Amino acid sequence: MCGICGISLSERNHVDAELLRSMNNAIYHRGPDSDGFYEAEGVGLAMRRLAIIDLTTGDQPIANEDESVWIVFNGEIFNFQDLQTGLRARGHHLKTNGDTECIVHLYEEKGVDCVKELRGQFAFAIWDKKQARLMLARDRMGQKPLYYTVQDGKLYFSSELNSLLEGLPARPEMNLQAIDLYLSLQYIPDPHTAYEGVFKLPPAHTLVWQNGQIHLERYWALDFAPKWDAPQAELEEILREKVREAVRVRMIADVPLGAHLSGGIDSSIVVGLMAQQSNQPIKTFSVGFEEQDFSELPYARAVAERYATDHHEFILTYGDIPATLEKLVNHFGEPFADPSALPLYLLSKITREHVTVALNGDGGDDLLAGYMRYWLDPWADAYTRLPNALTRGLLPSILQRLPDASNRPVGHSLVNGLKRLEQLTEIDPRASILRWGSYFSPTQRRALWKPAFWNESQAHNAEAILSSAFDMLDGAGRLDRTLYSDSQTYLPGDLLVKADRMTMAASLEGRSPFLDHHVAEFAARLPEKMKMHGRTGKYLLRNAFAEMLPENVLGHKKQGFGIPVGAWFRDPLAAWTRERLLGVDAPLAAWFNPKAIEDMLTEHLDGRVDHGKRIWALVMLSLWKK
């Protein structure tokens, strides 16, 4: 895994070499093993390398035989050995034993379509010297990041925002529409960023820059039809084989590897399959919490014992937070409010002390319907069709009298779900995650923003983005449409951003077998009942791997990677939080109404409403803005 960056001019001049080095230095953590540069008329490419495969000859940039095509590459291509065999058979001379050079020669054969031959996680830049053309590409699911912008006739790109900003002649203005999207979603969805005119290259897209013009094109999309028509036992066997193969190819490495073991079904399956295919004990790493309702360590231990892994654990306490949050903000480069980034960052640091590569269970919930909201959505649809007198009057008054459940993980308590019913009539039913999320509704955002910054026409922008993705799968069932929407928004915008930045911040490569596009394509075409069966999510996956999982893990309800932010903001971090949000020179004072923040903090401290995640979002926004 690496970091890449570069500058391309619309004219055949040379880039500023020192500027390019400054951009590359900003992503040192992504590749501490070596760096590399290519500079020529019209372009400058740079990269930092974390050596995983082909440790001796794999340094970049890498060129074809006549050095007319150059590449800088971030990621792993898991079918590179098959590609090498084919390229050599077709007469190509390969100077290295790794995956990067394969892309150069595929580009010679297929041009921009070379990306369709790749199986893996990647972002890369190819400079075609003969055509004075720069090509950027990003993997299908969006595991590896790529940012770009154009200023003064030059295209700038990088793996991370801070690196990109380092090279720009003028710092862009803040994008307040993107900030408002962040308040709804806890992340800024692609192609937007926190800066005007700076963009994320969306997953499964290529960008071609030539003669001062940009051409964007999508090269892949999940297809949910036609549905597989086979007995359940046969589908289970196919799924087992596809996941097993996805794990196998992700165990190819010339450095030590292990796995992040949460105690959930997905990571437990990955660890079990790794153990079956390894002649040495698998190194596993887990994080727990002093608050036992949040800790899944007993389930992780059960899996570790079942497969005799070399198991490592650590306990996260609130004392780790203040010193760490500013580091997190710096690595994201823009506001990002998924609290589970904190334990993942600290877990990755500890993991990196033992291995360089860690497999994980990311993607299983999003492709195979593991979230509770997937079975709640149809019920919520029915609720929103009830008379207003009932939904806006009687039921909310009853729900207000229910006992507070904020001391337990959000999503685990049906009480917490019921308390959100009063928001259902305000949120577009196609925007599933906003119904059950705990961030700012349109009404809450309206109260938060000062009038000069609130634009009523943008009140439902986040819903519009999710609903648009939902509608793209016209004709499919409700569950499939929601899964597709999540795969285009929440998965690449939140989960994979978190996974990439937090592992790479520790110079650790994360690999996700469930995000293998062969697994994803198979999962998409499963009948909905094979994903959500009654209230049982990941139905086929559970049945396919039931014999591999300890009984307590198989029966354990999904918990996620939550942290007890509600409790932390009530006691140990209350004063620290108030100072950052309402103290002298508070960074958010220019945008937001102090009274709205004050009321939120008071309600939370009094235990009337669990605003834990909203407070976290404001704290992260404040630290970034400062």
KOLSE-243614 format. One line per field, with one value per residue (C-alpha): x, y, z. Coordinates in steps of 0.001 Angstrom, whole numbers. Layout:
px c(X, ...) .
py c(Y, ...) .
pz c(Z, ...) .
This chain:
px c(0, 1247, 419, 560, 435, 1258, 805, 23, 228, -1916, 1269, 4619, 6416, 8066, 6438, 7951, 10065, 10140, 6374, 6011, 8317, 6358, 3144, 4842, 6247, 2706, 1825, 4979, 2892, 1274, 4633, 7609, 9766, 10792, 9788, 10005, 9572, 9075, 9369, 9053, 7515, 3912, 3918, 5391, 4500, 5482, 4777, 5547, 5865, 4814, 6535, 4274, 5031, 8247, 10326, 13499, 12350, 8972, 9955, 7998, 7404, 7505, 7571, 7016, 9902, 10421, 9518, 6628, 4156, 4743, 2698, 2423, 157, -1506, -3050, -2872, -3867, -4752, -4821, -1372, 177, -2365, -1861, 1905, 1498, -738, 1436, 4579, 2761, 1820, 5415, 5774, 9057, 8495, 11353, 9703, 7892, 5043, 1616, 2265, 4070, 1153, -1024, 1484, 1482, -2281, -2572, -385, -2860, -6218, -5739, -8122, -10026, -7043, -8780, -11444, -8834, -7842, -9027, -8161, -8074, -6314, -5871, -3274, -2042, -645, 1232, 1109, 4100, 3244, -282, 558, -2319, -2793, -5144, -6399, -8377, -10014, -11116, -14670, -15777, -13805, -11270, -8395, -8820, -7927, -8504, -8046, -8523, -7555, -5949, -4275, -4468, -2821, -4352, -3274, -4019, -3167, -4182, -4988, -6418, -3623, -1085, -3183, -3548, 210, 719, -1952, -997, -4149, -6017, -9620, -12595, -14519, -17531, -20447, -22843, -20472, -20314, -24107, -24020, -21521, -23930, -26510, -24310, -21205, -19054, -18855, -20053, -18157, -17484, -17642, -14986, -14843, -13225, -14709, -13437, -11656, -13154, -12984, -12704, -15755, -15294, -15267, -14323, -11497, -10422, -8503, -6754, -5585, -5197, -6453, -9740, -11140, -13148, -14779, -16163, -17651, -16358, -18306, -21487, -23142, -25923, -28718, -30437, -31136, -31428, -29646, -32095, -30560, -31264, -30081, -27478, -25912, -25862, -24222, -21447, -20819, -20656, -18252, -15944, -15996, -15216, -12567, -10873, -11089, -9331, -6699, -5555, -5446, -3006, -370, 2336, 6088, 5643, 3908, 115, -2729, -6367, -8550, -11004, -14040, -16008, -18661, -19589, -17692, -14249, -14693, -15306, -12221, -10066, -11427, -10678, -7206, -6509, -7632, -5210, -2181, 447, 1171, -1052, -2841, -2077, -5356, -5993, -9034, -10077, -12425, -13870, -14167, -17898, -18868, -22033, -19764, -17060, -17102, -13861, -15491, -16713, -13336, -11648, -14000, -12936, -9267, -9478, -11382, -8621, -5658, -4608, -1794, -4266, -3658, -6111, -6184, -8741, -9695, -10490, -11681, -8206, -6940, -9309, -8177, -4582, -5648, -8508, -6368, -4240, -7382, -8625, -5292, -5372, -8913, -8183, -11855, -14626, -15341, -17475, -17628, -16546, -15303, -12346, -10788, -10569, -9599, -6689, -5399, -5959, -4033, -1087, -860, -1365, 1488, 3882, 3434, 2390, 2290, -976, -4277, -7375, -10787, -14516, -15505, -18320, -20259, -23041, -23378, -23497, -25435, -27806, -26374, -27867, -31003, -32466, -32903, -35744, -37028, -37464, -40663, -42172, -41214, -42810, -46065, -45683, -45302, -48600, -50501, -52594, -50618, -52638, -51168, -47592, -47103, -49197, -50002, -47025, -44312, -45831, -45717, -42176, -40948, -41878, -39842, -36668, -33440, -31257, -28314, -25992, -26184, -24854, -26973, -28817, -28938, -31935, -35364, -36176, -33614, -35114, -38608, -37515, -36550, -40073, -40855, -38166, -39639, -42228, -39513, -37060, -37505, -38221, -35624, -32898, -32758, -29661, -30945, -34065, -32107, -28902, -28253, -26952, -28679, -32149, -33215, -34974, -31895, -29597, -31893, -31681, -27896, -26876, -26998, -29597, -26932, -25583, -28780, -30218, -33722, -33392, -30561, -32432, -32899, -29692, -28409, -31734, -31675, -28254, -29351, -32735, -31124, -28902, -31947, -33849, -30990, -32008, -35515, -37603, -35670, -37006, -36826, -33940, -31832, -32401, -31293, -28250, -27327, -27742, -25536, -22889, -22730, -22802, -22273, -19831, -17299, -18024, -17790, -16665, -13923, -12643, -12302, -10631, -8097, -7103, -6849, -4840, -2558, -2055, -309, 1447, -680, -2309, -5900, -7468, -11184, -12166, -15894, -15188, -13716, -15804, -16497, -18033, -19943, -21343, -22520, -24108, -25968, -27809, -28915, -32681, -33563, -34727, -31181, -29931, -32698, -34850, -37484, -35401, -32238, -29681, -26912, -29085, -27180, -23785, -24778, -25948, -22995, -20434, -22417, -20114, -17059, -18352, -18573, -22204, -22072, -20656, -23282, -26097, -24686, -26643, -24755, -23038, -20733, -17631, -19405, -17825, -19567, -19515, -22784, -21351, -17993, -19567, -21665, -18784, -15080, -15105, -17919, -15716, -13269, -16140, -17810, -14569, -14106, -17680, -18569, -15298, -13524, -12731, -14661, -14101, -17777, -19076, -18961, -21359, -23568, -25931, -24294, -27709, -28454, -25167, -25769, -29231, -27814, -25086, -27574, -30065, -27260, -25822, -29278, -29819, -32975, -31617, -28570, -26765, -23450, -22840, -24025, -21625, -18851, -19635, -19418, -16175, -14556, -15810, -14456, -11024, -10868, -11965, -9431) .
py c(0, 3426, 7071, 8855, 12449, 14536, 17598, 17770, 20932, 21762, 22939, 21177, 22940, 21401, 21187, 22703, 19812, 21175, 21539, 17937, 16794, 18785, 17055, 13680, 14378, 15020, 11347, 9860, 7715, 5938, 4606, 4958, 2396, 4460, 7259, 7814, 10567, 10958, 14410, 15326, 17990, 18386, 16160, 15294, 12030, 11028, 8246, 6854, 3078, 622, -2496, -5565, -7600, -7743, -6033, -5800, -4705, -3100, 525, 3119, 4932, 2074, 2359, 144, -1047, 2189, 4427, 6034, 5036, 5675, 4772, 5550, 3100, 2738, -606, -4287, -6225, -9719, -11359, -10033, -13490, -14482, -11124, -11638, -15011, -13582, -10536, -12622, -14973, -11958, -10811, -8237, -8016, -7584, -6163, -6679, -9447, -7329, -6106, -2485, -3201, -5326, -2221, -406, -3198, -3646, 67, -450, -3077, -1690, 1983, 3323, 12, -1669, -995, -3607, -6385, -5596, -7432, -5544, -2267, 561, 4138, 4962, 7563, 6744, 9256, 8536, 10462, 10057, 11408, 13866, 12288, 11609, 8857, 8510, 5488, 4205, 687, -565, -371, 2751, 1257, 3489, 7278, 9864, 13627, 16110, 19732, 22145, 25511, 27837, 25272, 22525, 19331, 18314, 14907, 13037, 10153, 12591, 16079, 17603, 16517, 18032, 21337, 21414, 21788, 24343, 27946, 29173, 27531, 26878, 28351, 26157, 24457, 25164, 22969, 20078, 20987, 20822, 17383, 16348, 17369, 15003, 12073, 12294, 12348, 14348, 12202, 12020, 13832, 16664, 17691, 20360, 22700, 24460, 23071, 20087, 16688, 13016, 10719, 8462, 4686, 2676, 5774, 6828, 10396, 11420, 14813, 15896, 19307, 21015, 19050, 16461, 13432, 11273, 7822, 5046, 1584, -745, -965, -3618, -5484, -6873, -8829, -11420, -13246, -16533, -19419, -22296, -24267, -22653, -25390, -24673, -20922, -21546, -23584, -20927, -18222, -20291, -20791, -17151, -15842, -18545, -17550, -13855, -14588, -16769, -14129, -11527, -13681, -13221, -11020, -10901, -9404, -10608, -10461, -10926, -9955, -7497, -9625, -7748, -10739, -10229, -12805, -11281, -10917, -14289, -15962, -14269, -15474, -19008, -19147, -17730, -20401, -23128, -21885, -21184, -23503, -21038, -19493, -16386, -13205, -11575, -8158, -6908, -3777, -3614, -1032, -663, -205, -3878, -3161, -1972, -4594, -7632, -9081, -12290, -13133, -12333, -14564, -17423, -17240, -16867, -19950, -21920, -21323, -21163, -17728, -15600, -13180, -9582, -7270, -3747, -1721, 1771, 4329, 7926, 9122, 8192, 10590, 14234, 13545, 11515, 13412, 16112, 13410, 11849, 15158, 15710, 12316, 12780, 16280, 17241, 16748, 13089, 12003, 8221, 7647, 4136, 5741, 6252, 2589, 1561, 4005, 2806, -832, -270, 1223, -1823, -4177, -2504, -3457, -7090, -7199, -5028, -6374, -7015, -8619, -7499, -8152, -4844, -4995, -8033, -5991, -3661, -6353, -9056, -6941, -7037, -3846, -3852, -927, -3184, -5060, -1933, 8, -1714, -1323, 2355, 2773, 1562, 3906, 6976, 6126, 6406, 9541, 12596, 12812, 9469, 9827, 13442, 13396, 10287, 8020, 10665, 11548, 7866, 7420, 10377, 8429, 5363, 4781, 6187, 3619, 5860, 3880, 999, 842, 2788, 329, -2417, -1140, -1173, 1672, 3863, 2890, 3724, 7088, 7994, 7426, 11124, 11746, 9277, 11664, 14256, 12001, 10710, 6950, 6198, 7622, 4611, 5477, 8967, 7489, 5467, 7506, 9803, 12900, 16192, 16203, 19132, 20736, 20377, 21772, 24729, 25551, 25087, 27285, 31067, 32515, 33985, 30497, 28455, 27826, 26381, 24932, 22711, 21317, 17926, 17697, 14629, 12872, 13765, 12128, 8911, 8891, 9412, 6376, 4403, 5317, 4239, 621, 1188, -1968, -3810, -4670, -2249, -4060, -4280, -605, 325, -1939, -326, 3162, 2232, 776, 4124, 6390, 5077, 2301, 4365, 7676, 6532, 2960, 2748, 6257, 5312, 2007, 3511, 6587, 4899, 1896, 4000, 6489, 3574, 2478, -683, -2226, -3331, -5947, -6718, -10085, -9285, -6292, -8498, -7558, -11226, -11612, -8339, -9289, -12658, -11114, -8475, -11089, -13168, -13137, -10666, -13463, -14902, -11629, -10563, -13514, -12162, -10251, -12259, -10387, -12050, -15149, -17066, -16097, -17276, -20621, -21083, -20646, -21826, -24790, -22519, -20158, -20602, -20789, -17576, -15671, -17039, -16094, -12716, -9718, -7261, -4669, -2808, -910, 1619, 3474, 4900, 8545, 9268, 8304, 9973, 13330, 13240, 12918, 12639, 14756, 17185, 20164, 19528, 19421, 22583, 24521, 23491, 24181, 27228, 28592, 31792, 31845, 28622, 27848, 27149, 30420, 32109, 29541, 28203, 29517, 29108, 28625, 25609, 24034, 25009, 23431, 20250, 19932, 20585, 17998, 15488, 16145, 15910, 12555, 13715, 12996, 11078, 13640, 11768, 11324, 14837, 16273, 14119, 15489, 19071, 18415, 16909, 19804, 22290, 20652, 20597, 24223, 25366) .
pz c(0, -838, -1314, -4649, -5812, -8840, -11006, -14715, -16800, -19800, -21498, -21920, -19110, -16059, -12649, -9531, -8183, -4628, -4608, -5713, -2933, -413, -1495, -1248, 2207, 3460, 2823, 4327, 6694, 3759, 2607, 4953, 3110, 76, -2263, -6000, -8586, -12312, -13842, -17518, -19715, -18659, -15592, -12225, -10444, -6922, -4472, -1032, -775, 1900, 573, 657, -2481, -4524, -1847, -3955, -7435, -6797, -6253, -8234, -10533, -13042, -16845, -19862, -22057, -24014, -21030, -22874, -20137, -16417, -13375, -9661, -7884, -4487, -3596, -4368, -7484, -6304, -9732, -10647, -10998, -13645, -15355, -15410, -17091, -19764, -20408, -20824, -23189, -25291, -25563, -22806, -20918, -17169, -15134, -11736, -9869, -8474, -9471, -10450, -13714, -14936, -15143, -17357, -19930, -19758, -20502, -23584, -24785, -23703, -22881, -20248, -20259, -18584, -15276, -16095, -15902, -12317, -9221, -6102, -4232, -6003, -7054, -9681, -12122, -15568, -17697, -21418, -22772, -26465, -26033, -23236, -21331, -17625, -16517, -12945, -11758, -8586, -7637, -7987, -4357, -3407, -997, -2078, -2230, -4850, -4727, -7541, -8526, -11289, -10598, -13089, -15861, -13808, -12499, -8987, -7481, -4301, -2047, 750, 1008, 3072, 474, -2303, -464, 47, -3708, -4530, -5334, -3532, -672, -1751, 62, 2477, 919, 3277, 1293, 1926, 5626, 5778, 4120, 6772, 9534, 8068, 7094, 9369, 6221, 2989, 60, -3196, -5405, -2864, -353, 2324, -214, -3218, -6495, -4906, -5658, -4809, -7808, -7302, -6979, -10237, -12252, -14490, -15175, -18278, -18378, -21801, -23487, -20342, -20327, -17900, -18992, -16286, -16986, -14891, -15785, -13427, -11374, -9235, -11050, -8882, -11667, -12844, -9541, -8980, -9390, -7470, -4267, -1046, -438, -3819, -3190, 189, -1432, -4086, -1437, 677, -2284, -3364, 128, 654, -2607, -1743, 1558, -150, -2625, 142, 2083, -633, 848, 1364, 4853, 8061, 8041, 10508, 10989, 12855, 14825, 16108, 17358, 14699, 12079, 9149, 10705, 12433, 9072, 7630, 10528, 10239, 6524, 7085, 9698, 7304, 4646, 6824, 8277, 11084, 13790, 12516, 14433, 15502, 17058, 18963, 20840, 23814, 26184, 29934, 29325, 28940, 26918, 24120, 24342, 22051, 23367, 24720, 21203, 19653, 22244, 21402, 17760, 18688, 20880, 18234, 15683, 18099, 16892, 18286, 19853, 21011, 22799, 24162, 26112, 24966, 27687, 27427, 28436, 24972, 23223, 23640, 22620, 19605, 17956, 16372, 14757, 13337, 11939, 10239, 8525, 7223, 5937, 6222, 8786, 9515, 12442, 12587, 16217, 15474, 13679, 17108, 18190, 14657, 14657, 18023, 17069, 13830, 15690, 17934, 14987, 13098, 15888, 14837, 11148, 8031, 6557, 8365, 6847, 8103, 7719, 6104, 3578, 4769, 6358, 3388, 709, 2555, 4700, 8196, 9636, 11761, 9797, 6760, 8447, 10211, 6969, 5718, 9185, 9162, 5735, 7212, 10174, 7971, 6282, 9585, 10262, 11397, 14592, 15602, 14330, 15399, 18557, 20552, 19757, 20304, 23663, 24655, 23375, 25421, 28536, 27596, 29655, 28254, 26470, 25703, 27950, 25475, 21915, 19422, 17199, 19848, 21708, 20159, 22529, 20812, 17468, 18655, 19941, 16401, 15122, 15424, 12771, 10276, 8895, 8269, 6379, 2829, 3162, 472, 2708, 5032, 6991, 7861, 9417, 11925, 12170, 15076, 13320, 12523, 10970, 8754, 11727, 13936, 11241, 10696, 14407, 14397, 11460, 11824, 9408, 7131, 6404, 6308, 2864, 3046, -445, 779, 3774, 2136, 85, 1927, 1462, -2227, -2688, -974, -2712, -6102, -5567, -4371, -7554, -9822, -9212, -10520, -10537, -7834, -4399, -1485, 220, -2934, -3691, -185, -429, -3732, -2266, 683, -1640, -3458, -398, 3138, 2238, 209, 1934, 5537, 6174, 3551, 4234, 7883, 7046, 4659, 6662, 10033, 8851, 6656, 9486, 11201, 7964, 8013, 4943, 5407, 3115, 2882, 1343, 1363, -900, -3607, -6632, -7424, -3950, -4324, -7731, -6444, -3340, -5339, -7406, -4435, -3831, -1106, 1217, 1094, 2574, 4978, 6124, 8483, 11009, 10335, 8306, 6271, 6201, 3528, 4958, 8443, 7105, 4768, 7560, 10606, 11248, 11325, 14004, 17776, 18891, 20919, 17922, 15534, 17904, 18879, 17616, 15479, 17635, 15276, 16231, 18436, 21313, 24399, 23293, 25081, 28459, 27792, 26927, 30109, 32514, 31735, 28546, 29379, 30342, 27498, 25008, 26282, 25975, 22355, 21323, 23430, 24828, 23873, 20151, 19557, 15862, 15119, 16572, 13158, 11636, 14407, 17072, 20491, 22100, 19918, 21000, 24633, 24604, 23089, 25700, 28515, 27234, 26951, 30405, 31946, 30273, 28462, 24956, 23827, 21639, 21893, 18177, 17338, 19885, 18444, 14978, 16222, 18095, 14998, 12869, 15395, 15492, 11685, 11291, 13855) .
